[in-house]
Amino acid sequence: MSRLRELFDQHGQSPWLDNLRRGWISSGELQALIDRGVRGITSNPSIFQKAMTGTDDYDEQLSALAGAGRSIEDSYWELVTRDIVDALDLLRPVHEATDGLDGFVSVEVDPSLAADTGGTEAAARHLSRIIDRPNLFVKIPATAEGIPAIRTMIGEGCSVNVTLIFSLNRYEDVMEAYIAGLEAHEGDLSGTSSVASFFISRTDTEIDRRLEAVGTPEALALRGRAAVAQGQVAYDLFRRAFSGPRWEALVARGARVQRPLWASTSTKNPAYPDTLYVDALIGPDTVNTLPDNTLESFKDHGTLARTIDSDVSAARAVIDALATLGIDMVEVTQQLEDEGVAAFEKSFDGLLSALSEKAAMLA
């Protein structure tokens, strides 16, 4: 049995792929990954920027769209929709075999809407309507303006991947939005699903920089520990939120927990093990979405063990120690959220510009 299958069968964590490109669909490579244990796919504007500008796989459709007079932005969404639909169809058997637990593909709303609640809601409804598959996740960012949109869309029965979560406080807001949305939804809840994408490695990148600026032995000893500690504390918050009378009342109506999804799990610092953010965050009712390089590394030499809740008190002690050193996690995580939103918006704008140039060249 492959490590990917063992990850779910033995430890209840679903391995997803954090990448998508048309060539993988047409070549059969994506189906081969599914056969080896990949149980879902996430995408974002940065992923599509690399796919669309780095290959000629999209040129034929782009040329046809340009010839038909479609705008560049409309053409982008046509290109994305085709990839998402094709991936959804490949993963539909997984969705059906797992009774709706896995087999999802995520597509993100326009990142420029991150501060626009109403615009996010309209975009989420549009994507849900034009794609119309039971295994579609619409990605909505966990900004302050995104939280009410998440609650509204869950209340309307839309399945949501909440993205760009960096702080524990915001994560609690996300879980509350999901539960409140389910409470607002009338009838059976079994068709509504959600994951909460908690970003991991970028936290270590920023906090390590600050620890090195402090420079004391106590500070340097904490390098590479903050991101995992946050994930482990987040899991403890998850277990607490999805228990008790309020949650059990929703379970009686078919509700599913909003699983934590560990995102940004490639190791940015080459001094750290390349599977660090997989090995240290394994546990039931979770998802880890892995870039293809990290996926291959884990398949080859990842460690299989339940680690997510092995020592929550130690994880909390790491966060407390950071505060003692003057590192403000509220400030850090807000900075990371702002940078994440800006990075996706930059990728989106850059992709539209590149598609415009490519369409002109093809014409």
C-alpha positions in Angstrom: 0.0 0.0 0.0 1.3 3.5 -0.9 2.0 6.1 1.8 -0.8 8.2 0.4 -3.3 5.4 0.9 -1.9 4.6 4.4 -2.1 8.3 5.3 -5.9 8.1 5.0 -6.6 4.4 5.9 -4.4 4.4 9.0 -4.6 8.0 10.2 -7.7 9.6 8.6 -5.9 12.4 6.8 -6.8 13.0 3.1 -3.9 13.8 0.8 -4.8 16.3 -1.9 -2.8 17.8 -4.7 -2.1 21.5 -4.7 -1.6 21.9 -8.4 -3.6 21.6 -11.6 -2.6 21.9 -15.3 -4.3 20.8 -18.5 -1.4 18.6 -19.7 -1.8 16.4 -16.6 -5.4 15.8 -17.4 -4.9 15.0 -21.1 -1.9 12.8 -20.5 -3.5 10.6 -17.8 -1.0 11.7 -15.2 -3.7 13.2 -13.0 -5.7 9.9 -13.1 -2.5 8.0 -12.2 -2.1 10.2 -9.1 -5.7 9.6 -8.1 -5.2 5.9 -8.6 -2.2 6.1 -6.2 -4.2 7.8 -3.5 -4.7 11.6 -4.2 -8.2 12.3 -3.0 -8.7 16.0 -4.0 -7.3 19.0 -5.8 -6.8 22.6 -4.9 -6.0 25.5 -7.3 -5.4 29.2 -7.1 -4.5 32.1 -9.4 -0.7 31.5 -8.9 -1.2 27.8 -10.0 -3.1 28.8 -13.1 -0.6 31.5 -14.0 2.2 28.9 -14.1 0.0 26.5 -16.1 -1.3 28.9 -18.7 1.9 30.8 -19.3 4.4 28.0 -19.1 2.8 25.7 -21.7 1.0 25.8 -25.0 -1.8 23.5 -23.7 -4.3 26.4 -23.6 -3.4 28.1 -26.9 -6.0 26.4 -29.0 -8.9 27.3 -26.7 -7.6 30.8 -26.1 -7.3 31.5 -29.8 -10.9 30.3 -30.4 -12.1 32.5 -27.6 -10.3 35.5 -28.9 -11.6 34.9 -32.3 -15.1 34.8 -31.0 -14.5 38.3 -29.4 -14.4 37.2 -25.8 -12.7 39.5 -23.4 -9.4 38.4 -21.8 -11.0 38.0 -18.4 -13.9 36.0 -19.8 -11.4 33.9 -21.6 -9.5 33.2 -18.4 -12.6 32.0 -16.7 -13.4 29.8 -19.7 -10.0 28.2 -19.6 -10.2 27.7 -15.8 -13.7 26.3 -15.9 -12.7 23.6 -18.5 -9.8 22.4 -16.3 -11.9 22.4 -13.2 -14.8 20.5 -14.8 -12.4 17.9 -16.3 -10.7 17.4 -12.9 -14.1 17.2 -11.2 -15.1 14.4 -13.5 -11.9 12.5 -12.8 -12.5 12.8 -9.1 -16.2 12.2 -9.1 -15.8 8.4 -8.5 -13.7 9.3 -5.3 -16.5 11.7 -4.2 -19.1 9.0 -4.7 -17.1 6.2 -3.1 -16.4 8.3 0.0 -20.0 9.4 0.4 -19.0 13.0 -0.3 -16.0 13.2 2.0 -13.4 13.6 -0.7 -13.1 13.9 -4.4 -13.3 17.8 -4.4 -11.7 20.3 -6.7 -11.4 23.9 -5.5 -11.6 27.0 -7.6 -11.0 30.5 -6.2 -13.1 33.6 -6.7 -11.5 36.7 -8.2 -8.8 37.6 -5.6 -9.5 41.3 -6.1 -12.8 40.7 -4.2 -11.1 39.9 -1.0 -12.4 43.1 0.7 -15.8 43.0 -1.0 -18.4 40.8 0.8 -21.2 41.3 -1.7 -18.9 40.8 -4.7 -17.5 37.6 -3.2 -21.0 36.2 -2.6 -22.0 37.0 -6.2 -18.8 35.5 -7.6 -19.3 32.3 -5.5 -22.9 31.9 -6.7 -21.8 32.4 -10.3 -19.1 29.8 -10.1 -21.4 27.3 -8.4 -24.0 27.8 -11.0 -21.8 27.6 -14.1 -19.8 24.6 -12.9 -22.7 22.8 -11.0 -20.9 19.7 -9.7 -21.5 18.2 -6.2 -17.7 17.9 -5.7 -16.9 21.6 -6.3 -15.4 23.7 -3.6 -15.5 27.5 -4.2 -12.6 29.1 -2.5 -13.3 32.2 -0.4 -10.5 34.1 1.5 -10.8 34.3 5.3 -10.5 38.1 5.3 -12.6 40.1 7.6 -14.9 40.8 4.7 -14.8 37.2 3.6 -16.2 35.8 6.9 -19.8 37.0 6.3 -19.6 35.8 2.7 -18.6 32.3 4.0 -21.5 32.3 6.4 -24.0 33.4 3.7 -22.8 30.9 1.1 -22.8 28.0 3.5 -26.4 29.0 4.5 -27.3 28.8 0.8 -25.9 25.3 0.6 -22.7 26.2 -1.3 -19.6 24.0 -0.4 -16.7 26.3 0.5 -12.9 26.0 0.8 -12.0 28.8 3.1 -8.5 29.9 2.1 -5.7 32.2 3.4 -6.1 31.4 7.1 -3.0 32.4 9.1 -4.2 33.2 12.6 -5.9 31.2 15.3 -8.3 34.0 16.1 -9.4 34.2 12.4 -9.7 30.4 12.3 -12.2 30.5 15.2 -14.1 33.1 13.2 -14.1 30.7 10.2 -15.5 27.8 12.2 -18.2 30.0 13.7 -19.2 31.2 10.2 -19.5 27.6 9.0 -21.6 26.5 12.0 -23.8 29.6 11.8 -24.2 29.1 8.1 -25.4 25.5 8.6 -27.8 26.7 11.3 -29.3 29.2 8.8 -29.7 26.5 6.1 -33.0 24.8 6.2 -33.4 21.0 5.7 -30.8 18.3 5.2 -27.2 19.4 5.6 -25.4 16.4 4.1 -24.8 18.0 0.7 -23.0 21.0 2.2 -19.3 20.6 2.9 -16.3 22.8 3.8 -12.6 22.8 4.6 -10.6 25.5 6.3 -7.3 26.0 4.7 -4.7 27.0 7.4 -1.5 28.2 5.8 1.6 26.7 7.4 5.1 27.3 5.9 4.8 31.0 5.3 4.4 31.5 9.1 7.8 30.0 9.7 9.4 32.0 7.0 8.3 35.3 8.6 8.7 34.3 12.2 12.2 32.8 11.6 13.2 36.1 10.1 12.1 37.9 13.3 13.7 35.3 15.6 17.0 35.7 13.8 16.7 39.5 14.3 16.3 38.9 18.0 19.4 36.7 17.8 19.4 35.2 21.4 19.9 31.5 21.9 16.3 31.2 23.2 15.0 32.9 20.0 17.2 30.9 17.6 16.0 27.6 19.3 12.5 28.4 18.2 13.2 28.6 14.5 11.1 26.2 12.4 8.7 25.5 15.3 6.0 28.2 15.1 4.1 27.0 12.0 3.7 23.4 13.3 2.7 24.7 16.7 0.0 26.9 15.2 -1.4 24.0 13.2 -1.4 21.7 16.3 -3.2 24.3 18.4 -5.6 24.9 15.5 -6.5 21.2 15.5 -7.2 21.4 19.2 -9.6 24.3 18.6 -11.2 22.3 15.8 -11.9 19.4 18.1 -13.5 21.7 20.6 -15.6 23.6 18.1 -17.1 20.5 16.5 -18.4 18.9 19.7 -21.2 19.6 22.3 -24.9 20.1 22.0 -24.9 22.9 19.4 -22.9 20.8 17.0 -24.7 17.6 17.7 -28.0 19.3 16.8 -26.5 19.9 13.3 -25.1 16.4 13.0 -28.7 15.2 13.5 -29.5 17.1 10.3 -26.6 15.5 8.4 -23.9 18.1 9.0 -20.2 17.3 8.4 -17.3 18.8 10.3 -15.3 21.5 8.5 -12.0 19.7 8.2 -8.8 21.6 8.7 -6.8 21.7 5.5 -3.0 22.3 5.9 -2.0 24.5 3.0 1.4 25.9 1.9 3.1 22.7 3.1 6.2 22.8 0.9 9.3 23.5 3.0 10.8 26.9 2.1 13.9 26.6 4.2 16.3 23.9 2.7 17.7 23.3 6.2 14.3 21.7 7.2 13.2 18.2 6.2 11.2 18.4 2.9 8.3 16.6 4.5 8.3 18.6 7.8 4.8 20.1 7.3 3.3 16.8 6.4 4.9 14.6 9.0 4.2 16.9 11.9 0.5 17.5 11.1 -1.0 14.1 10.6 -4.3 13.2 12.3 -7.9 12.2 11.7 -10.5 14.5 10.1 -7.8 16.6 8.3 -6.6 17.3 4.8 -3.1 18.1 3.6 -2.9 19.6 0.1 0.6 19.1 -1.2 2.5 20.7 -4.1 3.6 18.0 -6.5 7.3 18.1 -5.3 6.2 17.6 -1.7 3.8 14.9 -2.7 6.5 13.0 -4.4 8.9 13.5 -1.4 6.2 12.2 1.0 5.5 9.2 -1.2 9.2 8.4 -1.1 10.2 8.9 2.5 7.4 10.6 4.5 6.8 9.5 8.1 3.5 7.9 8.9 2.4 8.6 12.5 -0.4 10.5 14.3 1.4 13.7 15.3 -1.2 16.4 15.2 -2.2 16.1 18.9 0.8 14.3 20.4 1.7 17.3 22.6 -0.7 20.3 22.4 0.7 21.8 25.6 4.2 22.0 24.0 2.7 23.6 21.0 1.0 26.3 23.1 4.3 26.8 25.0 6.0 27.6 21.7 3.4 30.3 21.0 3.8 31.7 24.5 7.5 31.8 24.1 7.2 33.8 20.9 5.1 36.4 22.8 7.7 36.5 25.6 10.3 37.4 22.9 8.1 40.3 21.7 6.8 38.6 18.5 3.2 39.7 18.0 1.4 36.9 16.3 -1.6 39.1 15.6 0.7 41.5 13.7 2.5 38.6 12.0 -0.6 36.8 10.8 -2.2 40.0 9.5 0.9 40.8 7.5 0.8 37.3 6.1 -2.8 37.6 5.2 -2.3 40.9 3.4 0.7 39.5 1.6 -1.2 36.4 0.6 -4.1 38.4 -0.8 -1.7 40.7 -2.7 0.2 37.7 -4.1 -2.9 36.1 -5.5 -4.1 39.4 -7.0 -0.7 40.0 -8.5 -0.8 36.5 -10.1 -4.3 37.1 -11.4 -3.4 40.5 -12.9 -0.1 39.1 -14.4 -1.9 36.2 -15.9 -4.5 38.4 -17.6 -1.7 40.5 -19.0 0.1 37.4 -20.3 -3.0 36.0 -21.8 -3.7 39.3 -23.6 -0.2 39.2 -25.1 -0.6 35.5 -26.0 -4.0 36.1 -27.6 -2.6 38.9 -29.7 0.3 36.7 -30.8 -2.0 33.8 -31.7 -4.2 36.1 -33.7 
